[in-house]
Amino acid sequence: MAILNEIIDGVQRARELEDLQRATEELRDHYEIAHVVYHWVNSVGERFGAGTYSSDWVDRYLEMDYLRIDPVIFGCFQRFDPVDWKELDWSSKQAREFFREAVEYGVGNQGYTIPIRGPNGQFALFTVSDNCRDEEWAAFIEKNARDLMIVAHEFNKKALEFEKAGEMPTPSLSPRELSAMTYLAKGFSRAQAAAELNISEHTLRVYIEAARHKLGAINTTHAVARALSSGIIVV
């Protein structure tokens, strides 16, 4: 419990999106599960994310426009109480294929999502997921449901604080992260950007992912757009 309280304290003290990202990683490790994700849409429709899903899955989700068929999204729009993924409708062929692919990308075969609604149309989802048997997941949720609800609302309180301040806080990117994002903004491929920086593509990916998390972006394209619009990079 002490570790969880420390993580909650960290969320309450968060000054930038990177702090929320770090908190999702700490929660994942604390609970020893596959993923923790907090995703929200503010009152003007801007989307932000912090979480531990792989960038490959996030990019695949967006590429395939899975938002239009995701049973978790539809289930949470229609409910105010937490949703165990097993309770949702996975009967369609599209939904089953989506679930199969999500498991292949490491999302997990079990999930629990807490929908949160704030003022002026703000909407958020806090999700935990893992790979385990039904009875193990049921025991995990029974043990941790109350704490997960508290954590979810602490994340959302912080997101509302960020919005109330007038805009999301501008993150600070390292010189290497700035360079990587600038080359991508200029239209360089990852291979070309890595060559210009004299680093491997794997190392470049590390810088890009770090920048994406700091920017609260849902994929690399979103990160570049956010960096440009906020003036963090100029091309």
Secondary structure, DSSP 8 states (H G I E B T S, - for coil): -HHHHHHHHHHHT--SHHHHHHHHHHHHHHHT-SEEEEEEE-TTS-EEEEE-S-HHHHHHHHHTTGGGT-HHHHHHHT-SS-EEGGGS---SHHHHHHHHHHHHTT--SEEEEEEEE-GGG-EEEEEEEE---HHHHHHHHHHHHHHHHHHHHHHHHHHHHHHHTTS-------HHHHHHHHHHHTT--HHHHHHHHTS-HHHHHHHHHHHHHHHT-SSHHHHHHHHHHTTSS--
